[in-house]
């Protein structure tokens, strides 16, 4: 019997599996597809996801395949420069195709001993006080202590649980694919620039070797959303909006996406949890979907591991939903707003022109970029209003006298960064690393970081520190 079965081997499932293995949890991934995806619908990592990769020692791998981008325009395509002095050591977006992201995360998970079974579709589940029984399409039944559904927007796990998925269905649909074209770069640039004055869901980005990533509004919403569009569908819509089909040919892959916006009512039912697109779907405006799922996994992994290994304090696993559900709700709201701003309706265009004026203000631009990139996320720990401003936020990578902060967190443990040399984490040594060092970038005597990098405590009082240690890392005696 596995400790945890994960349904779905995409970025969310792979990240979660790796986080669990760092804590010694036995993990099995069940993936319905027989082969890794060849589609790259997501195209990059935002700031907080870049930090996640750095915190686990993976960023160098991603840098080998990615391109750093510091251009603005991530909010509804409104052009504006990237803000200065962002709260991060990685003030950029890393453009890397989803296909590569999945491959790198799969390699990381495999190095940690994660087993992935492909061609295994979950069709049933039953849970009791001791675990979960998972039924596969071939009749196989598997047993685990916990099950996590990371199986996408049409999640079988969510449906089998009976968790409501309220929201709005798709009203518009967009075609997306990779293909070659015969049109010259000059013709392409001229047509795209003209069409995008009014239609932001239109474009073609060169990927190299004569291949382009093409996006164009669809002709209505398809009845069968699972059926991919044809190359002729692309040609027809390109001619309708641009007056030319650019001579597109030799498609690599073709897909469609809508603007449906839904959020699972619950993220946990007993021993079964949801993460990534299984818990929330939204339009891809701003490129937030993959990042949101990876950060779900980063939040959940250490908490579920604590529950499995027996040291979790009361209520720790419930903080996963309490912290991540509001984050997803905010992402859904900002994608709804972006879709309205990208509408061709006169009223929406008027609001877009007004927004274009407002975004010229530095504070507005910064606020919107912080929303998109996850920098603005601060978890509510239910503490006093005068609590330290760092509490609940992710701490950026800071330079220390003997290296960098994130270099000390590759193992997935908590960390007490003590600039006073007077504090103690005695009794929690098995879960929290006590590092005595100093940083010119950190204006607080000491911070206690959870394994996901969020600040659980800041100050210099040993008594307060002990309370925070018990709250997030359990009883000292058990450690």
Secondary structure, DSSP 8 states (H G I E B T S, - for coil): -EEEEEE--SHHHHHHHHHHHHTT--EEEEESSSS--------EE-HHHHHHHHHTT-HHHHHTT-EEE----TTTT------SS-SSS--SEEE--HHHHHHHHHHHHHHTT-EEEES--EEEEEE-SS-EEEEETTS-EEEEEEEEE---TT-HHHHHHT--EEEE--SSEEEEEEEE--S-HHHHHHHHHHHTTT-SS-EEEEEETTEEEEEEE-SS--S-TTS---HHHHHHHHHHHHS--TT-EEEEEEEEEE--EEEES-SEETTEEE-GGGTEE---TTS-HHHHHHHHHHHHHHHHHHHHHT---TTTTHHHHHHHHHHHHHHHHHHHHHHHHT--SHHHHHHHHHHHHHTTSHHHHHHHHHHHHTTT-B------TTS-TTTTBB----EETTEESGGG-TT--EEEEESSS----TT-TTTEEEEE---TT--SSEEEE-TTSBEEEEES-HHHHHHHHHHHH--TTT-
